[in-house]
Amino acid sequence: MNALVPLMVTLPLVGAAIALIAGRHRRTQVLVSIVTLSLVLIIAAVLLVAVDTGSPIAVSVGGWPVPFGIVLYVDRLSALLVVVSSIVLLAVLLFSVGQGAADGDDDTPVSIFHPSYLILAAGIFNAFIAGDLFNLYVGFEILLVASYVLITLGSTESRIRTGIVYIVVSLVSSILFLAAIAMIYGALGTVNMVQISERMTELPQETQLVLHLMLLVAFSIKAAVFPLSFWLPDSYPTAPAPVTAVFAGLLTKVGVYAMIRTETELFRDNDVNTLLMIVALATMVVGVLGALAQAELKRILSFTLVSHIGYMVFGLAIATPAAIGATVYYTVHHIIVQTTLFLSVGLIERRAGSTSILRVKGLMRAAPVLAV
């Protein structure tokens, strides 16, 4: 089983390289992407069954011992999220292939979509199974590079502008995260999450609180928690429908996942639950109020996405086993539903030529299945 764990990251990277080489052969790219994500889904499902019936799996890549080597860690939570993510990524890929066929894009001479998409998948999977903070940071950076390419596909002025905002905000989060990692390593001599949780009590409470808040702020930017969610409603709606669906469904959940790990493993004895609850309530309310003021379906969904992140953080703030379980359940639910909603809006835009609720009329007659 241990040999299967690194494959969840290496397979998409190898697939991305092959897809890049086959840049002038669109059908080869499609085949490579589908096969790669299907293999990851099978591997993740096997590992989920294994850890559910047994114990978590920890793999030291290259045989390097902790804390010098990279550790990949698979438990029920990470395996579940990889399974759900691979299903969603595969479904959105099939949607994008069908959309391309409908638009007559089969003969496009060069495509960067598939290599970038697989690199994005590798970053997501790497973040979910990272056993140390630095590898989690690497997963975030892989996500950042691939998502910038995907969000600016087509090179229109609006996409370039929102892409710049997205990357600047993400870089600020990354710098803060990297600074926190450096401080944790300086204080504890390790970035391995298990060792950090064991040694954290050796530090003064004030130091623990500073490190805790630095990580939470960095992850809150990734997860779009208020007031650090200002970038999301303007960034996601400009991208193509498949890209927007993946971003909305998965990228913010990587930040939520990192917050879950932080609260349940690294800082179990450091209580910031009241602060988290206030922030969660503000996120829930501001997201809903923002949605009410919109007329574009994509922006409505973007603001409701922010609001729903508040529900997940609220579960973390309550901090009981039932509440943490509810957060995980709702995270999985939201990945599937939010992705589907953005894909549906993409179909509405193709059918009606707009996503404005002021312009889209007669959808029940024109496309009854889509309307339902």
ZAMARGU-4260 file (C-alpha; in steps of 0.2 Angstrom, whole numbers, plus 5000, padded with zeros to 4 digits):
<rodrens>
0) 5000/5000/5000 | 5014/5012/5004 | 5020/5012/4986 | 5003/5018/4980 | 5004/5034/4990
5) 5017/5044/4980 | 5008/5039/4964 | 4994/5051/4968 | 5006/5065/4965 | 5018/5058/4953
10) 5005/5052/4941 | 4997/5069/4937 | 5014/5076/4935 | 5020/5063/4923 | 5003/5065/4914
15) 5006/5084/4913 | 5023/5081/4905 | 5016/5069/4892 | 5001/5081/4888 | 5013/5095/4886
20) 5024/5085/4874 | 5008/5080/4864 | 5002/5098/4864 | 4998/5097/4845 | 4987/5082/4847
25) 4972/5086/4857 | 4964/5069/4857 | 4980/5062/4865 | 4980/5075/4878 | 4962/5071/4882
30) 4966/5053/4883 | 4981/5056/4895 | 4971/5067/4906 | 4956/5055/4908 | 4967/5040/4911
35) 4978/5049/4923 | 4964/5055/4934 | 4955/5038/4933 | 4971/5030/4939 | 4972/5042/4954
40) 4954/5039/4958 | 4956/5020/4959 | 4972/5022/4969 | 4964/5034/4981 | 4948/5023/4983
45) 4960/5008/4987 | 4969/5018/5000 | 4953/5025/5008 | 4947/5007/5010 | 4964/5002/5018
50) 4965/5016/5030 | 4946/5015/5035 | 4948/4996/5040 | 4966/4998/5046 | 4977/5012/5052
55) 4984/5028/5043 | 4998/5026/5031 | 5014/5037/5032 | 5027/5036/5019 | 5045/5044/5019
60) 5048/5048/5001 | 5065/5042/4996 | 5068/5033/5013 | 5074/5049/5021 | 5070/5049/5039
65) 5060/5062/5048 | 5063/5077/5050 | 5074/5077/5035 | 5063/5069/5022 | 5046/5072/5014
70) 5032/5063/5023 | 5016/5059/5014 | 5002/5055/5026 | 4985/5046/5022 | 4971/5045/5034
75) 4952/5044/5032 | 4951/5063/5030 | 4965/5065/5017 | 4960/5049/5007 | 4941/5054/5007
80) 4946/5071/5000 | 4957/5064/4987 | 4943/5052/4981 | 4930/5066/4980 | 4943/5078/4972
85) 4948/5066/4958 | 4929/5062/4955 | 4926/5081/4953 | 4942/5084/4943 | 4937/5070/4931
90) 4919/5075/4929 | 4924/5093/4925 | 4937/5087/4913 | 4924/5077/4904 | 4913/5093/4904
95) 4927/5103/4896 | 4930/5090/4883 | 4911/5090/4878 | 4911/5109/4878 | 4926/5109/4867
100) 4918/5097/4855 | 4902/5107/4855 | 4912/5123/4851 | 4922/5114/4837 | 4938/5115/4846
105) 4945/5098/4843 | 4958/5104/4830 | 4965/5117/4841 | 4984/5116/4837 | 4991/5120/4854
110) 4983/5118/4871 | 4990/5122/4888 | 4974/5118/4897 | 4977/5099/4900 | 4995/5100/4906
115) 4990/5115/4918 | 4974/5105/4924 | 4985/5090/4928 | 4998/5100/4937 | 4983/5108/4947
120) 4977/5091/4951 | 4994/5086/4957 | 4995/5102/4969 | 4978/5098/4976 | 4982/5079/4980
125) 4999/5084/4987 | 4991/5097/4999 | 4979/5084/5005 | 4992/5070/5009 | 5006/5082/5015
130) 5013/5076/5031 | 5023/5091/5035 | 5020/5110/5033 | 5033/5113/5020 | 5026/5100/5008
135) 5009/5108/5011 | 5017/5124/5006 | 5024/5116/4990 | 5006/5110/4986 | 5000/5127/4988
140) 5013/5134/4976 | 5009/5121/4963 | 4991/5126/4964 | 4996/5144/4962 | 5006/5142/4946
145) 4993/5131/4938 | 4978/5141/4943 | 4986/5157/4937 | 4988/5149/4920 | 4970/5142/4920
150) 4962/5158/4926 | 4970/5168/4912 | 4966/5156/4898 | 4961/5167/4883 | 4972/5181/4888
155) 4957/5194/4889 | 4959/5210/4898 | 4947/5205/4912 | 4955/5188/4915 | 4973/5195/4915
160) 4968/5209/4927 | 4959/5197/4939 | 4973/5184/4937 | 4985/5198/4943 | 4974/5201/4959
165) 4973/5183/4962 | 4991/5179/4961 | 4996/5195/4972 | 4984/5189/4985 | 4990/5171/4984
170) 5008/5177/4986 | 5004/5187/5001 | 4997/5171/5009 | 5012/5161/5003 | 5024/5173/5011
175) 5015/5173/5027 | 5014/5154/5027 | 5032/5152/5023 | 5037/5164/5037 | 5026/5154/5049
180) 5035/5138/5044 | 5052/5146/5046 | 5047/5152/5064 | 5040/5135/5068 | 5056/5126/5062
185) 5067/5138/5072 | 5057/5135/5088 | 5054/5117/5087 | 5067/5110/5074 | 5054/5101/5063
190) 5040/5104/5051 | 5033/5087/5052 | 5015/5089/5059 | 5016/5074/5071 | 5032/5081/5079
195) 5025/5099/5079 | 5009/5093/5089 | 5020/5083/5101 | 5033/5098/5104 | 5021/5113/5103
200) 5018/5112/5122 | 5036/5116/5125 | 5034/5134/5119 | 5026/5148/5129 | 5008/5151/5126
205) 5011/5168/5118 | 5023/5160/5105 | 5010/5147/5101 | 4997/5160/5099 | 5007/5170/5087
210) 5012/5154/5076 | 4993/5149/5077 | 4987/5165/5071 | 5000/5167/5057 | 4994/5150/5050
215) 4976/5154/5052 | 4978/5170/5042 | 4988/5162/5028 | 4975/5148/5027 | 4960/5160/5029
220) 4966/5169/5013 | 4966/5153/5004 | 4949/5148/5010 | 4942/5165/5007 | 4937/5169/5025
225) 4930/5186/5029 | 4938/5199/5029 | 4951/5191/5018 | 4938/5185/5005 | 4938/5201/4995
230) 4948/5194/4980 | 4936/5179/4977 | 4920/5187/4969 | 4930/5196/4956 | 4942/5182/4952
235) 4932/5167/4949 | 4918/5173/4937 | 4930/5179/4924 | 4937/5162/4920 | 4930/5148/4909
240) 4916/5138/4916 | 4926/5122/4919 | 4940/5132/4927 | 4928/5142/4938 | 4919/5126/4944
245) 4936/5118/4949 | 4942/5134/4958 | 4925/5136/4967 | 4924/5117/4972 | 4941/5113/4977
250) 4954/5127/4979 | 4945/5135/4994 | 4943/5118/5002 | 4962/5116/5002 | 4962/5131/5013
255) 4948/5123/5024 | 4957/5107/5025 | 4973/5116/5031 | 4963/5124/5044 | 4956/5108/5050
260) 4973/5100/5052 | 4979/5116/5061 | 4965/5116/5074 | 4963/5097/5077 | 4982/5092/5077
265) 4994/5106/5078 | 4986/5118/5091 | 4974/5107/5101 | 4978/5116/5117 | 4978/5134/5110
270) 4960/5140/5111 | 4955/5153/5098 | 4938/5146/5096 | 4929/5163/5100 | 4939/5172/5087
275) 4935/5159/5074 | 4916/5159/5078 | 4916/5178/5076 | 4925/5177/5060 | 4914/5163/5054
280) 4898/5172/5058 | 4904/5188/5049 | 4909/5177/5034 | 4892/5169/5033 | 4882/5185/5034
285) 4893/5196/5023 | 4893/5182/5009 | 4874/5181/5009 | 4872/5200/5009 | 4885/5201/4995
290) 4875/5188/4985 | 4858/5198/4987 | 4866/5213/4979 | 4871/5204/4963 | 4863/5201/4946
295) 4875/5190/4938 | 4873/5171/4942 | 4892/5168/4944 | 4894/5182/4956 | 4879/5176/4966
300) 4887/5159/4967 | 4904/5167/4972 | 4897/5176/4986 | 4887/5161/4992 | 4903/5151/4991
305) 4911/5164/5004 | 4895/5162/5015 | 4897/5143/5015 | 4915/5144/5020 | 4909/5152/5035
310) 4898/5137/5040 | 4914/5126/5039 | 4924/5138/5050 | 4909/5139/5062 | 4910/5120/5064
315) 4929/5121/5068 | 4925/5135/5081 | 4913/5124/5090 | 4927/5111/5091 | 4917/5096/5097
320) 4919/5079/5088 | 4902/5081/5080 | 4905/5098/5074 | 4922/5093/5066 | 4913/5079/5058
325) 4899/5090/5052 | 4913/5102/5044 | 4921/5087/5035 | 4904/5081/5029 | 4899/5099/5023
330) 4916/5101/5015 | 4913/5085/5004 | 4895/5090/5000 | 4900/5108/4995 | 4914/5102/4984
335) 4902/5092/4974 | 4887/5104/4974 | 4897/5120/4971 | 4906/5113/4956 | 4889/5107/4949
340) 4881/5124/4951 | 4895/5133/4942 | 4895/5120/4928 | 4876/5123/4927 | 4878/5141/4925
345) 4891/5138/4912 | 4878/5128/4902 | 4865/5142/4905 | 4878/5155/4898 | 4880/5144/4883
350) 4861/5142/4880 | 4856/5160/4884 | 4871/5170/4880 | 4872/5178/4897 | 4872/5174/4916
355) 4863/5190/4921 | 4846/5186/4929 | 4840/5202/4921 | 4843/5195/4904 | 4840/5176/4905
360) 4822/5172/4903 | 4811/5158/4897 | 4824/5145/4902 | 4810/5132/4907 | 4804/5132/4890
365) 4821/5133/4881 | 4830/5120/4892 | 4818/5112/4904 | 4831/5099/4911 | 4844/5113/4914
370) 4831/5124/4922 | 4825/5110/4934
</rodrens>
